[in-house]
Amino acid sequence: MSQLVEQIRHVCALGALQSVLAIHRTVPILHAGPGCGQKLWGAVGVDNGCQGSGYAGGHTVPCTNIGEKEVIFGGGDRLKETIENSFKIIDADLFVVLTGCVSDIIGDDAGDIVREFQAQGKPVIYAETGGFKGTNFLGHELVLAAISEQYHKPAAEIIPGLVNIWSVVPYQDPFWVGSLKELGELVAELGLMPNIVFGPGGGVSALAKVPRAQFNLLISPWVGLNNVKHLAEKFATPYLHYPVLPIGPTETGKFLRTVGEYAGVTKEASKTLFSGMNANTITILSERPTFSWRHGCCPGVL
């Protein structure tokens, strides 16, 4: 039995706070009990590859810290107060209220409170992410669904070649920044324009372009599939579901051909694939003498 767990399996749905933090200058507001946010940040962030807190994560995340009083009398006033103070103290482009187990069990209507602020033009949305609903994979989808329902507006026109890229769950996969960056570069080599919401260079500017994309590209076994289907229903944006993260020349080649054919840029896909394989071949051949010397002249030495 293996003694090493490469990645954590999952946390509760409220762990989606890390997905919110992965969108630059977007801040979660937790309507939950004390300790929930810290434990989830520790499990998905700092203890999962020593990942940092992001723009306003970690102990900066606003939380209602509801307790016995709110359980008995309701926590609506406390949530309203926390949202108001968050606007005063934190400089952010978007706030996302996330509910925890306690607030969902006692029946606090977070949506009604958030809609009051939305009516005032405040940049805030909400998602009901009580931990008992499921894992942070579900929480991630709930956050994306809330963004598409409450934040996105229909586009006046579509930008040809613009592709929204959705893939690994931020922070859950400690290599999420690099994976998204490389996926973007591969898509760009096909002559397309990648639009990546999560990570450096994303943020609300990338969010605003989501409805204007030519198509959505989902590279994931199943997480996010409901979201691209919803975007297809709401904005008539088609999607391509590629269930495997392309690693290695064979799978990367298959990925490029698949995306190229779907986007109608088969010639660019073939050119990109050939140049990439040629570069890999040159690299491998240049290292071959080193491998031969080590294994040929020093048998038994690894």
NORSUL-V777522 format. One record per residue. N is the residue number from 1. PSI is psi in whole degrees, -180 to 180 (none if undefined). OMEGA is omega in whole degrees, 0 to 359 (NA if undefined). Layout:
BEGIN
n=N psi=PSI omega=OMEGA
n=N psi=PSI omega=OMEGA
END
This chain:
BEGIN
n=1 psi=135 omega=181
n=2 psi=142 omega=179
n=3 psi=6 omega=185
n=4 psi=128 omega=173
n=5 psi=114 omega=185
n=6 psi=-45 omega=179
n=7 psi=150 omega=175
n=8 psi=152 omega=182
n=9 psi=-53 omega=178
n=10 psi=167 omega=169
n=11 psi=-168 omega=182
n=12 psi=173 omega=185
n=13 psi=-29 omega=180
n=14 psi=-14 omega=175
n=15 psi=-10 omega=176
n=16 psi=-10 omega=176
n=17 psi=-30 omega=179
n=18 psi=-32 omega=175
n=19 psi=-37 omega=177
n=20 psi=-45 omega=181
n=21 psi=-24 omega=180
n=22 psi=-13 omega=175
n=23 psi=115 omega=188
n=24 psi=133 omega=178
n=25 psi=28 omega=173
n=26 psi=132 omega=189
n=27 psi=130 omega=175
n=28 psi=146 omega=171
n=29 psi=115 omega=185
n=30 psi=128 omega=172
n=31 psi=80 omega=189
n=32 psi=175 omega=179
n=33 psi=166 omega=180
n=34 psi=138 omega=177
n=35 psi=-23 omega=182
n=36 psi=-52 omega=183
n=37 psi=-43 omega=182
n=38 psi=-44 omega=181
n=39 psi=-41 omega=181
n=40 psi=-40 omega=176
n=41 psi=-41 omega=179
n=42 psi=-45 omega=184
n=43 psi=-45 omega=185
n=44 psi=-23 omega=184
n=45 psi=-87 omega=190
n=46 psi=-35 omega=180
n=47 psi=2 omega=181
n=48 psi=71 omega=181
n=49 psi=19 omega=178
n=50 psi=44 omega=180
n=51 psi=146 omega=183
n=52 psi=-177 omega=185
n=53 psi=-10 omega=180
n=54 psi=-164 omega=186
n=55 psi=-48 omega=181
n=56 psi=49 omega=181
n=57 psi=-160 omega=179
n=58 psi=-130 omega=181
n=59 psi=-1 omega=178
n=60 psi=-21 omega=185
n=61 psi=124 omega=178
n=62 psi=142 omega=180
n=63 psi=142 omega=180
n=64 psi=-23 omega=180
n=65 psi=49 omega=184
n=66 psi=147 omega=181
n=67 psi=-148 omega=186
n=68 psi=-40 omega=181
n=69 psi=-47 omega=182
n=70 psi=-32 omega=178
n=71 psi=-38 omega=182
n=72 psi=-47 omega=187
n=73 psi=-3 omega=182
n=74 psi=148 omega=184
n=75 psi=16 omega=182
n=76 psi=-45 omega=180
n=77 psi=-38 omega=180
n=78 psi=-40 omega=178
n=79 psi=-45 omega=180
n=80 psi=-44 omega=179
n=81 psi=-41 omega=181
n=82 psi=-40 omega=178
n=83 psi=-46 omega=180
n=84 psi=-45 omega=180
n=85 psi=-32 omega=178
n=86 psi=-40 omega=177
n=87 psi=-36 omega=182
n=88 psi=-36 omega=191
n=89 psi=-38 omega=188
n=90 psi=129 omega=177
n=91 psi=103 omega=183
n=92 psi=160 omega=179
n=93 psi=-25 omega=182
n=94 psi=138 omega=175
n=95 psi=142 omega=180
n=96 psi=113 omega=178
n=97 psi=126 omega=179
n=98 psi=128 omega=181
n=99 psi=150 omega=178
n=100 psi=-173 omega=183
n=101 psi=-48 omega=186
n=102 psi=-49 omega=182
n=103 psi=-35 omega=178
n=104 psi=-36 omega=181
n=105 psi=-41 omega=182
n=106 psi=-8 omega=173
n=107 psi=25 omega=176
n=108 psi=133 omega=181
n=109 psi=81 omega=180
n=110 psi=-35 omega=181
n=111 psi=-41 omega=181
n=112 psi=-39 omega=180
n=113 psi=-42 omega=180
n=114 psi=-38 omega=180
n=115 psi=-29 omega=175
n=116 psi=-42 omega=179
n=117 psi=-36 omega=178
n=118 psi=-37 omega=179
n=119 psi=-23 omega=178
n=120 psi=2 omega=180
n=121 psi=15 omega=181
n=122 psi=141 omega=181
n=123 psi=79 omega=182
n=124 psi=140 omega=175
n=125 psi=179 omega=180
n=126 psi=157 omega=174
n=127 psi=134 omega=179
n=128 psi=106 omega=187
n=129 psi=41 omega=176
n=130 psi=132 omega=188
n=131 psi=-29 omega=182
n=132 psi=-10 omega=182
n=133 psi=-26 omega=182
n=134 psi=-158 omega=183
n=135 psi=178 omega=178
n=136 psi=-15 omega=172
n=137 psi=-44 omega=175
n=138 psi=-42 omega=179
n=139 psi=-41 omega=177
n=140 psi=-45 omega=179
n=141 psi=-37 omega=179
n=142 psi=-37 omega=178
n=143 psi=-45 omega=179
n=144 psi=-37 omega=178
n=145 psi=-40 omega=178
n=146 psi=-39 omega=179
n=147 psi=-45 omega=182
n=148 psi=-33 omega=182
n=149 psi=-41 omega=190
n=150 psi=-17 omega=186
n=151 psi=-45 omega=183
n=152 psi=142 omega=176
n=153 psi=149 omega=179
n=154 psi=142 omega=182
n=155 psi=144 omega=178
n=156 psi=-31 omega=179
n=157 psi=157 omega=179
n=158 psi=140 omega=177
n=159 psi=111 omega=180
n=160 psi=133 omega=178
n=161 psi=-9 omega=179
n=162 psi=128 omega=184
n=163 psi=121 omega=173
n=164 psi=128 omega=180
n=165 psi=122 omega=177
n=166 psi=135 omega=183
n=167 psi=-122 omega=187
n=168 psi=153 omega=179
n=169 psi=121 omega=182
n=170 psi=139 omega=179
n=171 psi=-38 omega=175
n=172 psi=-45 omega=173
n=173 psi=112 omega=183
n=174 psi=-13 omega=180
n=175 psi=23 omega=188
n=176 psi=-37 omega=182
n=177 psi=-47 omega=180
n=178 psi=-40 omega=180
n=179 psi=-46 omega=179
n=180 psi=-38 omega=179
n=181 psi=-45 omega=181
n=182 psi=-38 omega=177
n=183 psi=-41 omega=178
n=184 psi=-40 omega=180
n=185 psi=-39 omega=178
n=186 psi=-45 omega=180
n=187 psi=-38 omega=179
n=188 psi=-35 omega=180
n=189 psi=-18 omega=177
n=190 psi=0 omega=181
n=191 psi=9 omega=179
n=192 psi=167 omega=181
n=193 psi=105 omega=181
n=194 psi=139 omega=175
n=195 psi=108 omega=184
n=196 psi=118 omega=184
n=197 psi=-41 omega=186
n=198 psi=144 omega=175
n=199 psi=-176 omega=181
n=200 psi=137 omega=179
n=201 psi=-3 omega=180
n=202 psi=-124 omega=178
n=203 psi=-164 omega=185
n=204 psi=-25 omega=177
n=205 psi=-39 omega=176
n=206 psi=-38 omega=177
n=207 psi=-41 omega=183
n=208 psi=-26 omega=183
n=209 psi=-9 omega=184
n=210 psi=-48 omega=181
n=211 psi=-12 omega=184
n=212 psi=3 omega=185
n=213 psi=152 omega=175
n=214 psi=-40 omega=175
n=215 psi=162 omega=175
n=216 psi=138 omega=178
n=217 psi=115 omega=179
n=218 psi=117 omega=176
n=219 psi=90 omega=185
n=220 psi=147 omega=178
n=221 psi=-48 omega=180
n=222 psi=-24 omega=181
n=223 psi=124 omega=181
n=224 psi=-9 omega=182
n=225 psi=-40 omega=177
n=226 psi=-33 omega=182
n=227 psi=-44 omega=180
n=228 psi=-30 omega=175
n=229 psi=-40 omega=179
n=230 psi=-41 omega=178
n=231 psi=-34 omega=178
n=232 psi=-37 omega=180
n=233 psi=-40 omega=186
n=234 psi=-42 omega=185
n=235 psi=3 omega=182
n=236 psi=32 omega=178
n=237 psi=117 omega=179
n=238 psi=162 omega=180
n=239 psi=152 omega=174
n=240 psi=122 omega=180
n=241 psi=112 omega=176
n=242 psi=109 omega=193
n=243 psi=-2 omega=185
n=244 psi=133 omega=174
n=245 psi=118 omega=186
n=246 psi=112 omega=179
n=247 psi=127 omega=181
n=248 psi=160 omega=185
n=249 psi=-37 omega=183
n=250 psi=-51 omega=182
n=251 psi=-36 omega=178
n=252 psi=-39 omega=177
n=253 psi=-43 omega=178
n=254 psi=-40 omega=180
n=255 psi=-47 omega=181
n=256 psi=-42 omega=179
n=257 psi=-43 omega=182
n=258 psi=-47 omega=180
n=259 psi=-40 omega=180
n=260 psi=-44 omega=179
n=261 psi=-41 omega=182
n=262 psi=-38 omega=182
n=263 psi=-6 omega=180
n=264 psi=28 omega=179
n=265 psi=51 omega=183
n=266 psi=-39 omega=181
n=267 psi=-43 omega=178
n=268 psi=-36 omega=179
n=269 psi=-43 omega=180
n=270 psi=-41 omega=179
n=271 psi=-45 omega=180
n=272 psi=-43 omega=181
n=273 psi=-44 omega=181
n=274 psi=-45 omega=182
n=275 psi=-37 omega=180
n=276 psi=-44 omega=179
n=277 psi=-36 omega=179
n=278 psi=-43 omega=179
n=279 psi=-40 omega=179
n=280 psi=-39 omega=180
n=281 psi=-43 omega=179
n=282 psi=-41 omega=180
n=283 psi=-45 omega=181
n=284 psi=-44 omega=180
n=285 psi=-36 omega=180
n=286 psi=-23 omega=179
n=287 psi=-11 omega=187
n=288 psi=-42 omega=179
n=289 psi=-36 omega=179
n=290 psi=-45 omega=179
n=291 psi=-43 omega=182
n=292 psi=-42 omega=181
n=293 psi=-44 omega=184
n=294 psi=-45 omega=185
n=295 psi=-25 omega=182
n=296 psi=-40 omega=185
n=297 psi=-18 omega=182
n=298 psi=65 omega=181
n=299 psi=138 omega=178
n=300 psi=-12 omega=179
n=301 psi=118 omega=181
n=302 psi=none omega=NA
END
